Amino acid sequence: MSATKGSARIRRLLGIALMASLGAPCAAPADEEKAPAKPFDAKKAHSTICGYCHGDYGRAPGHGPQLMNSERSDEYMFNIIRNGKPGKMAAFSSAFTDDQIRQMVKFYRSLKRDEEPRNP
């Protein structure tokens, strides 16, 4: 086979491959399909991260203060959770999004002494 015929054949095969790839539907790999995000569980987040210092889901003082019925503003609680308090409490801005921190504040505001805590 001559070089000219070989080059023509390669170009033709490349053209066919290109047309086939342009006409083929583009399917996403299975691992790219994302499951719907689970809603944030403030109760579980408190029990696994905050519960050591804020006892009984924040209804009782522990190493840290009681959070239920706090006289502090929502903004103050948000900022303390997000930015921490030097020497007292770690910052959790890398663990929680701002929206999740707001949900945590709502969770603490919803606490009742004799009721099982629920997510807001």
GROMACS elastic network, one bead per residue, 0.5 to 0.9 nm:
[ bonds ]
;  ai    aj funct       b0    kb
    1     4     6  0.83255   500
    1     5     6  0.64512   500
    1     6     6  0.65406   500
    2     5     6  0.53374   500
    2     6     6  0.61898   500
    2     7     6  0.86704   500
    3     6     6  0.50305   500
    3     7     6  0.60743   500
    3     8     6  0.85582   500
    4     7     6  0.51958   500
    4     8     6  0.61945   500
    4     9     6  0.86164   500
    5     8     6  0.51066   500
    5     9     6  0.61441   500
    5    10     6  0.86752   500
    6     9     6  0.51261   500
    6    10     6  0.62373   500
    6    11     6  0.86695   500
    7    10     6  0.51281   500
    7    11     6  0.61626   500
    7    12     6  0.85652   500
    8    11     6  0.51137   500
    8    12     6  0.61193   500
    8    13     6  0.86125   500
    9    12     6  0.50600   500
    9    13     6  0.61481   500
    9    14     6  0.85370   500
   10    13     6  0.51088   500
   10    14     6  0.60563   500
   10    15     6  0.84833   500
   11    14     6  0.50586   500
   11    15     6  0.60260   500
   11    16     6  0.85937   500
   12    15     6  0.50027   500
   12    16     6  0.61870   500
   12    17     6  0.85791   500
   13    16     6  0.50799   500
   13    17     6  0.61251   500
   13    18     6  0.85219   500
   14    17     6  0.50229   500
   14    18     6  0.60243   500
   14    19     6  0.85678   500
   15    18     6  0.50280   500
   15    19     6  0.61136   500
   15    20     6  0.84796   500
   16    19     6  0.51783   500
   16    20     6  0.60571   500
   16    21     6  0.85281   500
   17    20     6  0.51011   500
   17    21     6  0.61034   500
   17    22     6  0.86323   500
   18    21     6  0.51290   500
   18    22     6  0.61839   500
   18    23     6  0.85926   500
   19    22     6  0.51247   500
   19    23     6  0.60902   500
   19    24     6  0.84930   500
   20    23     6  0.51810   500
   20    24     6  0.59703   500
   21    24     6  0.52588   500
   21    25     6  0.82637   500
   21    26     6  0.88404   500
   22    25     6  0.79629   500
   22    26     6  0.89133   500
   23    26     6  0.89410   500
   24    27     6  0.89574   500
   27    30     6  0.89078   500
   28    31     6  0.82261   500
   28    32     6  0.64241   500
   28    33     6  0.73130   500
   29    32     6  0.55153   500
   29    33     6  0.71744   500
   30    33     6  0.54889   500
   30    34     6  0.87501   500
   31    34     6  0.75133   500
   34    37     6  0.82609   500
   35    38     6  0.86883   500
   37    40     6  0.87497   500
   38    41     6  0.84642   500
   40    43     6  0.89769   500
   40    44     6  0.88250   500
   40    45     6  0.83492   500
   40   100     6  0.67959   500
   40   103     6  0.80840   500
   40   119     6  0.86361   500
   41    44     6  0.54234   500
   41    45     6  0.61634   500
   41    46     6  0.86465   500
   41   100     6  0.88005   500
   41   103     6  0.87318   500
   41   104     6  0.88739   500
   41   119     6  0.64470   500
   42    46     6  0.60189   500
   42    47     6  0.85843   500
   42   100     6  0.76218   500
   42   101     6  0.86831   500
   42   103     6  0.65245   500
   42   104     6  0.54458   500
   42   106     6  0.89120   500
   42   107     6  0.65074   500
   42   118     6  0.83635   500
   42   119     6  0.58442   500
   42   120     6  0.79272   500
   43    46     6  0.52140   500
   43    47     6  0.63123   500
   43    48     6  0.87533   500
   43    57     6  0.74394   500
   43   104     6  0.80750   500
   43   107     6  0.73025   500
   43   117     6  0.70310   500
   43   118     6  0.65686   500
   43   119     6  0.58765   500
   44    47     6  0.50778   500
   44    48     6  0.60985   500
   44    49     6  0.83280   500
   44   119     6  0.89146   500
   45    48     6  0.53227   500
   45    49     6  0.57366   500
   45    50     6  0.71532   500
   45    51     6  0.86132   500
   45   104     6  0.83335   500
   46    49     6  0.53783   500
   46    51     6  0.55037   500
   46    52     6  0.89387   500
   46    54     6  0.84549   500
   46    57     6  0.64958   500
   46    58     6  0.81187   500
   46   104     6  0.78331   500
   47    50     6  0.59940   500
   47    52     6  0.77323   500
   47    55     6  0.88305   500
   47    56     6  0.85419   500
   47    57     6  0.65404   500
   48    51     6  0.63044   500
   48    52     6  0.80426   500
   49    52     6  0.71890   500
   49    53     6  0.88755   500
   50    53     6  0.60053   500
   50    54     6  0.60238   500
   50    55     6  0.83219   500
   50    57     6  0.81445   500
   50    58     6  0.82922   500
   51    55     6  0.54026   500
   51    56     6  0.70709   500
   51    57     6  0.61027   500
   51    58     6  0.71752   500
   51    62     6  0.86538   500
   52    55     6  0.64065   500
   52    62     6  0.74551   500
   52    63     6  0.74495   500
   52    64     6  0.86112   500
   53    58     6  0.85618   500
   53    61     6  0.76616   500
   53    62     6  0.51478   500
   53    65     6  0.77762   500
   54    57     6  0.65494   500
   54    59     6  0.75780   500
   54    60     6  0.66355   500
   54    61     6  0.56981   500
   54    62     6  0.51473   500
   54    63     6  0.66102   500
   54    64     6  0.53233   500
   54    65     6  0.62515   500
   54    66     6  0.61543   500
   54    67     6  0.72378   500
   55    58     6  0.52718   500
   55    59     6  0.64846   500
   55    60     6  0.51013   500
   55    61     6  0.57306   500
   55    62     6  0.51859   500
   55    63     6  0.81333   500
   55    64     6  0.81653   500
   55    65     6  0.85994   500
   55    66     6  0.74016   500
   56    59     6  0.52515   500
   56    60     6  0.56546   500
   56    61     6  0.82191   500
   56    62     6  0.87134   500
   56    66     6  0.89384   500
   57    60     6  0.75308   500
   57    66     6  0.89296   500
   57    67     6  0.83560   500
   57    68     6  0.85597   500
   57   108     6  0.81116   500
   57   111     6  0.82433   500
   57   117     6  0.73181   500
   58    61     6  0.70209   500
   58    62     6  0.86007   500
   58    65     6  0.78496   500
   58    66     6  0.52883   500
   58    68     6  0.57991   500
   58   108     6  0.67761   500
   58   111     6  0.80091   500
   59    66     6  0.55882   500
   59    67     6  0.60824   500
   59    69     6  0.82878   500
   59   108     6  0.82408   500
   59   111     6  0.69892   500
   59   112     6  0.77266   500
   59   113     6  0.67545   500
   60    65     6  0.73891   500
   60    67     6  0.73909   500
   60    68     6  0.75906   500
   61    64     6  0.59134   500
   61    67     6  0.77219   500
   62    65     6  0.63211   500
   62    66     6  0.72706   500
   64    67     6  0.87867   500
   64    88     6  0.81963   500
   64    89     6  0.82772   500
   65    70     6  0.88554   500
   66    69     6  0.79640   500
   66    70     6  0.71372   500
   67    70     6  0.52742   500
   67    71     6  0.89354   500
   67    77     6  0.89982   500
   67   108     6  0.60034   500
   67   109     6  0.79529   500
   67   111     6  0.86457   500
   68   108     6  0.55295   500
   68   109     6  0.62247   500
   68   110     6  0.77948   500
   68   111     6  0.57121   500
   68   112     6  0.74093   500
   68   113     6  0.82915   500
   69    72     6  0.87237   500
   69   108     6  0.78913   500
   69   109     6  0.66731   500
   69   110     6  0.88116   500
   69   111     6  0.78168   500
   69   112     6  0.86456   500
   70    73     6  0.79115   500
   70    77     6  0.89658   500
   70   108     6  0.84514   500
   70   109     6  0.79367   500
   72    75     6  0.81708   500
   72    76     6  0.61423   500
   72    77     6  0.66330   500
   73    76     6  0.51111   500
   73    77     6  0.63425   500
   73    78     6  0.85575   500
   74    77     6  0.51318   500
   74    78     6  0.60092   500
   74    79     6  0.85562   500
   74   102     6  0.82846   500
   74   105     6  0.65166   500
   74   106     6  0.83749   500
   74   109     6  0.86731   500
   75    78     6  0.50175   500
   75    79     6  0.61076   500
   75    80     6  0.85964   500
   75   105     6  0.89440   500
   76    79     6  0.51829   500
   76    80     6  0.61743   500
   76    81     6  0.86523   500
   77    80     6  0.51682   500
   77    81     6  0.61718   500
   77    82     6  0.84812   500
   77   101     6  0.89573   500
   77   105     6  0.66799   500
   78    81     6  0.53124   500
   78    82     6  0.60427   500
   78    83     6  0.84171   500
   78    98     6  0.82768   500
   78   101     6  0.62141   500
   78   102     6  0.64713   500
   78   104     6  0.83599   500
   78   105     6  0.65930   500
   79    82     6  0.50068   500
   79    83     6  0.56327   500
   79    84     6  0.73162   500
   79   101     6  0.89556   500
   80    83     6  0.53128   500
   80    85     6  0.62203   500
   80    89     6  0.79674   500
   80    90     6  0.87357   500
   80    91     6  0.73156   500
   80    92     6  0.86923   500
   81    84     6  0.55511   500
   81    85     6  0.84769   500
   81    89     6  0.82212   500
   81    90     6  0.79301   500
   81    91     6  0.61001   500
   81    92     6  0.58061   500
   81    93     6  0.74363   500
   81   101     6  0.69261   500
   81   104     6  0.88395   500
   81   105     6  0.88642   500
   82    90     6  0.87114   500
   82    91     6  0.54027   500
   82    92     6  0.50284   500
   82    94     6  0.82735   500
   82    95     6  0.89489   500
   82    96     6  0.78167   500
   82    97     6  0.86121   500
   82    98     6  0.75877   500
   82   101     6  0.70782   500
   83    86     6  0.89949   500
   83    89     6  0.88266   500
   83    90     6  0.74550   500
   83    92     6  0.65718   500
   83    93     6  0.64370   500
   84    87     6  0.88850   500
   84    88     6  0.76571   500
   84    89     6  0.50858   500
   84    92     6  0.68612   500
   84    93     6  0.86023   500
   85    88     6  0.52970   500
   85    90     6  0.65006   500
   85    91     6  0.72079   500
   86    89     6  0.63906   500
   86    90     6  0.73378   500
   86    91     6  0.87491   500
   87    90     6  0.80726   500
   91    94     6  0.76807   500
   91    95     6  0.85788   500
   92    95     6  0.50880   500
   92    96     6  0.60888   500
   92    97     6  0.87843   500
   92   101     6  0.86463   500
   93    96     6  0.54017   500
   93    97     6  0.65006   500
   93    98     6  0.74811   500
   93   101     6  0.83835   500
   94    97     6  0.74649   500
   96    99     6  0.78998   500
   96   100     6  0.56612   500
   96   101     6  0.61576   500
   97   100     6  0.51038   500
   97   101     6  0.62923   500
   97   102     6  0.87075   500
   98   101     6  0.50691   500
   98   102     6  0.62922   500
   98   103     6  0.87017   500
   99   102     6  0.50750   500
   99   103     6  0.63295   500
   99   104     6  0.87370   500
  100   104     6  0.62397   500
  100   105     6  0.87485   500
  101   105     6  0.63439   500
  101   106     6  0.86797   500
  102   105     6  0.50960   500
  102   106     6  0.62909   500
  102   107     6  0.85810   500
  103   107     6  0.60642   500
  103   108     6  0.86938   500
  103   119     6  0.82101   500
  103   120     6  0.68999   500
  104   108     6  0.63248   500
  104   109     6  0.86426   500
  104   119     6  0.86653   500
  104   120     6  0.84931   500
  105   108     6  0.51517   500
  105   109     6  0.62042   500
  105   110     6  0.86699   500
  106   110     6  0.61367   500
  106   111     6  0.88735   500
  106   119     6  0.84091   500
  106   120     6  0.61765   500
  107   110     6  0.52076   500
  107   111     6  0.66161   500
  107   117     6  0.79664   500
  107   118     6  0.72967   500
  107   119     6  0.59947   500
  107   120     6  0.55487   500
  108   111     6  0.54708   500
  108   117     6  0.89588   500
  109   112     6  0.86365   500
  110   117     6  0.78125   500
  110   118     6  0.79074   500
  110   119     6  0.84811   500
  110   120     6  0.71362   500
  111   114     6  0.89260   500
  111   115     6  0.75778   500
  111   116     6  0.82678   500
  111   117     6  0.59865   500
  111   118     6  0.79192   500
  112   115     6  0.54579   500
  112   116     6  0.78091   500
  112   117     6  0.73598   500
  113   116     6  0.84361   500
  115   118     6  0.86720   500
